[in-house]
């Protein structure tokens, strides 16, 4: 399989979402990166948007996990403290959660995640 890396976070995430769609997996994107007016940002917070929450949720339970949360970063990107906190909190709540540096890394994480529990079947 050829690499799908495109070197910016948005493009990397789109490549991952294309892969998820192709494989008919249930997932969603949490739009934390959008620029909003102060009023719109306040409204979004009231509606549950939280700073640092991972970019993608793969809603496919596997083994002991409820789902997989992925914080997408472009290759060489940095993880903010609140993003690290969310990853640790989600792990403590029964989710697999990780940072992916580029589309290829994210797809590899998803493929590994999907294998969880197969040995028990």
C-alpha positions in Angstrom: 0.0 0.0 0.0 1.4 3.4 -0.9 1.8 6.1 1.8 -1.1 8.6 1.9 0.8 11.3 3.9 0.2 14.9 2.7 2.1 16.9 5.3 -0.6 19.1 6.8 -3.0 18.2 9.5 -6.2 18.8 7.6 -5.1 16.9 4.6 -3.8 14.0 6.8 -7.2 13.8 8.5 -9.1 13.9 5.3 -7.0 10.9 4.1 -7.8 9.0 7.3 -11.6 9.8 7.0 -11.5 8.6 3.4 -10.0 5.3 4.6 -12.5 5.0 7.4 -15.4 5.6 4.9 -13.9 3.1 2.4 -13.9 0.5 5.2 -17.5 1.5 6.3 -16.5 2.2 9.9 -18.6 4.4 12.2 -16.7 7.5 13.1 -17.0 11.2 13.6 -14.8 14.4 13.7 -14.9 16.8 16.6 -14.4 20.3 15.1 -12.3 21.9 17.8 -9.9 23.6 15.4 -12.5 25.9 13.8 -12.1 29.7 14.3 -15.2 31.2 15.8 -16.5 34.5 17.0 -16.4 34.9 20.8 -20.2 34.5 20.9 -20.1 31.4 18.7 -17.3 29.9 20.8 -19.3 30.5 24.0 -22.3 28.9 22.5 -20.3 25.9 21.4 -18.8 25.5 24.9 -22.4 25.6 26.3 -23.3 22.9 23.8 -20.4 20.6 25.0 -17.4 21.4 22.9 -14.3 21.0 25.0 -10.8 22.3 24.4 -8.3 19.6 23.5 -10.7 16.8 22.8 -9.3 14.4 20.2 -10.1 15.0 16.5 -11.6 11.6 15.6 -13.7 9.1 17.3 -13.9 5.6 15.8 -17.1 4.2 17.3 -16.4 0.5 16.8 -16.0 -1.4 20.1 -13.2 -3.9 20.2 -12.2 -6.2 23.1 -12.3 -4.2 26.3 -12.5 -0.8 24.5 -15.6 1.2 23.9 -14.0 2.9 20.8 -10.8 4.6 19.6 -10.0 8.3 20.0 -7.3 9.8 17.8 -5.7 13.2 18.1 -4.4 14.0 14.6 -1.1 15.8 14.1 0.8 16.6 11.0 4.2 14.9 10.9 6.3 16.8 13.4 3.3 18.4 15.1 3.1 19.0 18.8 0.5 17.8 21.3 -0.8 20.4 23.7 -1.2 19.7 27.4 -5.0 19.6 27.3 -4.8 17.1 24.5 -2.6 14.8 26.5 -5.0 15.1 29.4 -8.0 14.1 27.2 -6.1 11.1 25.9 -5.2 9.9 29.4 -8.8 10.5 30.7 -10.3 8.6 27.8 -7.9 5.7 28.4 -9.0 5.6 32.1 -12.7 5.5 30.9 -12.2 2.4 28.7 -11.3 3.9 25.3 -8.2 3.3 23.3 -6.7 6.8 22.7 -3.6 7.9 20.9 -1.9 10.7 18.9 -1.3 10.0 15.3 1.4 11.8 13.3 0.1 11.7 9.8 -2.4 9.6 7.9 -0.2 6.6 7.6 0.3 6.5 11.4 -3.4 7.0 12.1 -4.4 4.2 9.7 -1.9 1.8 11.2 -3.3 2.6 14.7 -6.8 2.0 13.5 -5.8 -1.3 11.9 -4.1 -2.5 15.1 -7.1 -1.4 17.1 -9.5 -3.3 14.9 -7.5 -6.5 15.7 -8.1 -6.1 19.4 -10.2 -9.0 20.7 -9.8 -11.1 17.6 -7.7 -13.6 19.4 -10.6 -14.1 21.9 -13.1 -15.1 19.2 
